[in-house]
């Protein structure tokens, strides 16, 4: 990135890159990651911190299978999370490997595409598994297309949006709760009550618009190096703008958190999680 920045700067497309940033590349391994500001990130943090056993599906939230989350244990095909969870729970019921709280994680688009048949069986047969629908108002993994939940057709024509809560209730799931994906505290509270304490069948719809499609940049955040203790808690959020760097004047090997202001969209998840309040609004 620093080399590309220098080339673009020489062509007049941008300013010269920050030499301090170029001299302190991240030492954190970067695999497949959710986008900056993705509404699924706080959901994955909450599921991980609460140690909730989940089956995943096809969508951006598949990134929850990887570090630093590792909460989705299977992902086979579109709509499979619901049936897999039902079979998994039934096969292990009464054994020493029984998991009483199995959650299916599926997106709004995937639910409409091929998840509803599983929901019918789920509600009709009173399965004890639970459903988590991630409603980001987009089919983000394959190109940000609209779907029945967005209120627009594939041709961009305005239409009546499908109400997921009404659909789930109509298919036999009476216990449906909504939560804002961007609120880590709210997610943890609802997930604790619904996924760890109550009996299924039930569903939670976590709402929050796709950051890549809707491009809503909020108040951005920065790290105060005078407060940061280098605990790397922020790295556990798995957000691309966050890295560890050596600030000027620090001892060799001492690295503290840094947020790239050009990439931060202000979702505030790291701010909600940070233990010593070193992350502050810009």
C-alpha positions in Angstrom: 0.0 0.0 0.0 2.8 2.5 0.8 4.4 1.9 -2.6 1.1 2.4 -4.4 0.4 5.5 -2.4 3.7 7.0 -3.4 3.0 6.3 -7.1 -0.5 7.8 -6.9 0.9 10.8 -5.1 3.5 11.3 -7.8 0.7 11.4 -10.4 -1.3 13.9 -8.4 -4.1 11.7 -7.4 -3.6 11.9 -3.6 -1.2 13.3 -1.0 2.0 11.5 0.0 1.3 8.6 2.4 2.0 9.0 6.1 5.7 7.8 6.5 5.0 6.7 10.0 2.2 4.4 8.8 4.4 3.1 6.0 7.3 2.4 8.5 5.0 0.5 10.9 3.0 -2.1 8.9 0.5 -4.3 10.8 1.8 -7.4 12.4 -1.7 -8.9 12.5 -2.4 -11.7 10.1 -5.2 -10.7 7.7 -7.4 -13.3 6.3 -11.0 -13.0 4.9 -12.7 -10.1 6.8 -15.9 -8.3 7.0 -15.9 -4.8 5.5 -15.3 -1.7 7.7 -18.6 -0.8 9.2 -20.3 -4.2 8.4 -23.4 -4.6 10.7 -22.6 -8.3 11.1 -19.4 -7.6 13.0 -21.0 -6.8 16.4 -23.2 -9.8 16.0 -20.2 -12.1 15.6 -18.5 -10.5 18.5 -21.6 -11.1 20.7 -22.0 -14.7 19.6 -18.3 -15.4 20.2 -18.2 -13.7 23.6 -21.4 -15.6 24.7 -20.0 -18.9 23.3 -23.2 -19.6 21.3 -23.0 -22.6 19.0 -24.1 -21.6 15.5 -24.6 -23.1 12.0 -23.9 -20.6 9.2 -25.1 -20.1 5.7 -24.0 -18.5 2.4 -23.5 -14.7 2.7 -21.0 -12.1 4.0 -21.6 -13.4 7.5 -19.7 -16.5 6.5 -16.6 -14.5 7.6 -17.8 -15.4 11.1 -16.3 -18.8 10.5 -12.8 -17.4 10.6 -10.6 -15.7 13.1 -11.1 -13.7 15.2 -14.7 -15.0 15.5 -14.9 -18.7 14.7 -18.6 -19.0 15.7 -20.1 -20.6 12.6 -19.4 -24.3 12.6 -21.0 -25.3 9.3 -21.9 -23.6 6.0 -22.9 -26.0 3.2 -25.4 -24.3 0.8 -27.9 -21.5 0.6 -30.7 -22.1 3.2 -29.0 -25.2 4.7 -28.2 -23.6 8.1 -31.8 -24.2 9.3 -32.1 -27.8 8.3 -28.5 -28.6 9.5 -29.2 -27.1 12.9 -32.5 -29.1 13.3 -30.8 -32.4 12.4 -27.7 -31.6 14.5 -29.8 -30.8 17.6 -32.1 -33.9 17.1 -29.2 -36.3 16.5 -27.3 -35.2 19.6 -30.3 -34.8 21.9 -30.0 -37.0 25.0 -26.3 -37.8 24.3 -23.3 -36.6 26.2 -22.6 -34.2 23.2 -26.0 -32.6 23.4 -26.0 -28.8 22.7 -29.2 -27.3 24.1 -28.9 -24.0 22.3 -28.2 -24.4 18.6 -28.6 -21.3 16.4 -29.1 -21.0 12.7 -27.5 -17.9 11.2 -28.9 -16.7 7.9 -29.1 -13.4 5.9 -32.3 -11.7 4.7 -31.5 -12.4 1.1 -30.6 -16.1 1.7 -33.7 -16.5 3.8 -35.9 -15.3 1.0 -33.9 -17.3 -1.6 -34.1 -20.7 -0.1 -34.4 -20.6 3.7 -38.2 -20.4 4.0 -38.9 -24.1 3.4 -36.7 -24.9 6.4 -38.5 -22.3 8.5 -41.9 -24.0 7.7 -40.6 -27.3 9.0 -38.9 -25.6 11.9 -42.1 -23.9 13.1 -44.5 -26.6 12.2 -42.6 -29.4 14.0 -41.8 -27.2 17.0 -38.0 -27.7 16.8 -36.0 -26.5 19.8 -33.3 -24.8 17.6 -33.3 -21.0 17.1 -33.0 -18.7 14.2 -30.9 -15.6 13.8 -31.7 -13.5 10.7 -29.1 -10.9 9.7 -31.1 -8.2 7.9 -28.7 -5.8 6.1 -31.0 -4.8 3.3 -28.8 -6.1 0.5 -27.5 -9.1 -1.3 -24.0 -8.0 -0.5 -21.8 -11.0 -1.2 -22.6 -11.2 -4.9 -22.9 -7.6 -5.9 -25.2 -5.5 -3.6 -28.3 -6.6 -5.5 -31.8 -5.8 -4.1 -34.0 -8.6 -2.7 -37.6 -8.9 -1.6 -36.7 -7.2 1.8 -35.4 -4.0 0.2 -38.6 -3.1 -1.6 -37.0 -3.0 -5.0 -37.0 -5.6 -7.8 -33.9 -6.8 -9.6 -34.6 -4.2 -12.2 -34.7 -1.4 -9.6 -38.5 -1.1 -9.7 -40.2 0.0 -6.5 -42.3 -2.8 -4.9 -43.8 -3.7 -1.5 -41.0 -4.9 0.8 -41.4 -8.2 2.4 -41.8 -7.9 6.2 -39.6 -10.7 7.6 -41.2 -10.6 11.1 -44.7 -11.1 9.6 -43.4 -13.9 7.3 -41.7 -15.8 10.2 -44.9 -15.5 12.4 -47.0 -16.7 9.5 -44.8 -19.8 9.2 -45.2 -20.8 12.8 -42.6 -18.9 14.8 -44.5 -16.7 17.2 -41.6 -15.7 19.3 -39.8 -13.1 17.1 -37.5 -10.3 18.5 -35.8 -7.5 16.7 -32.4 -5.9 17.7 -30.1 -3.3 16.2 -27.0 -5.1 14.9 -24.7 -2.1 15.6 -25.5 -2.1 19.3 -23.1 -4.6 20.9 -24.7 -4.3 24.3 -28.3 -4.8 22.9 -27.1 -7.8 20.9 -25.6 -9.4 23.9 -28.7 -8.8 26.0 -31.1 -10.2 23.4 -28.9 -13.2 22.6 -28.5 -14.1 26.2 -32.2 -14.0 26.8 -33.3 -15.7 23.6 -30.4 -18.1 22.8 -29.2 -19.1 26.2 -32.3 -18.8 28.5 -35.5 -19.3 26.5 -36.7 -22.4 24.6 -37.2 -22.6 20.9 -38.7 -22.3 18.4 -37.9 -18.6 18.2 -36.2 -16.1 16.0 -34.2 -12.9 16.3 -34.0 -10.4 13.5 -30.8 -8.3 13.7 -31.2 -5.2 11.6 -28.5 -2.9 10.2 -27.8 -1.6 6.7 -24.9 -2.9 4.6 -22.0 -0.4 4.9 -20.8 -1.1 1.4 -24.1 -0.5 -0.3 -25.5 2.4 1.6 -22.1 4.1 2.3 -23.2 6.0 5.5 -20.1 7.4 7.0 -20.6 8.4 10.6 -18.4 10.1 13.1 -15.0 8.4 12.8 -12.7 7.2 15.6 -9.0 7.4 16.5 -6.7 5.8 19.1 -5.2 8.0 21.8 -1.7 6.4 22.2 -1.3 8.0 25.6 -4.2 5.9 26.9 -3.8 2.7 24.8 -2.1 -0.1 26.8 -1.5 -2.3 23.7 -3.8 -5.0 25.0 -5.0 -5.8 21.4 -8.7 -6.1 22.4 -9.6 -3.9 19.4 -7.9 -6.5 17.1 -10.5 -9.0 18.2 -13.2 -6.9 16.5 -11.6 -8.0 13.1 -12.0 -4.6 11.5 -9.6 -3.8 8.5 -8.8 -0.2 9.6 -7.5 -1.3 12.9 -3.8 -2.4 13.3 -0.9 -2.2 15.7 1.9 0.3 15.1 5.0 1.6 16.7 4.4 5.3 17.5 7.3 7.8 17.3 9.4 7.9 20.5 8.2 4.4 21.7 10.7 1.7 22.7 11.5 -0.9 20.0 8.9 -3.6 19.9 6.2 -1.6 21.8 3.1 -1.3 19.6 -0.2 0.3 20.2 -3.5 0.4 18.4 -4.1 2.6 15.4 -7.2 3.3 13.3 -6.8 4.3 9.6 -9.0 7.4 9.3 -9.4 6.9 5.6 -11.0 3.5 6.1 -13.0 4.0 9.3 -16.7 4.6 8.7 -17.6 5.2 12.3 -19.6 2.1 13.1 -18.4 2.4 16.8 -18.0 -1.3 17.5 -14.4 -1.0 18.6 -15.4 2.0 20.7 -18.0 -0.1 22.4 -15.6 -2.9 23.1 -12.4 -1.1 24.1 -11.6 -1.7 27.9 -9.6 1.4 28.7 -11.4 4.1 26.6 -8.4 4.7 24.4 -10.6 4.8 21.3 -12.3 8.2 20.9 -14.5 10.0 18.4 -12.6 12.2 16.0 
